[in-house]
Amino acid sequence: MPVLETDFLLGLRKKDKKYGLSTAILETAAESSELAICGSAFVEVGIGLRGSLGRTEIIETLRSLYALTHSIREIPLTNTILLSALEIEQELGTTNLFDCLHAATAKSHDAIIVSDDPFYDDVPDIKRITLKDFTRAG
């Protein structure tokens, strides 16, 4: 089951350049149980918004994202995923915790991540599919 990460969530904003791709993925998800979304992606969005929005707006944003994505199974962030992410970070010599969390989540499942971020191309045993390629295949 391919795993979605933050690129997909951010693409759900109407003014985002990936809006069409993200909404197409939502349509695919409604017809299939093949997709999952990283719980860490919601954490990344929530923490990332802290610098620009107040708590009320962040809560509203996360509730809206949950409402939009409720048909997609969420893979919770666990201690096992966190440890795996830290090992990936160490192995790659990077300080990119959120992407490593998403990669570890994908590794804990089928090792396929749907993302436009080329970071995942350097993660051993991960296959990356771009949002555009995923919508073509779906």
Helices and strands as residue ranges (DSSP letters): E 3-4, H 6-10, H 19-31, E 36-38, H 39-48, G 49-51, H 55-69, E 73-75, H 79-92, H 97-107, E 112-114, G 118-122, E 127-129, H 131-137
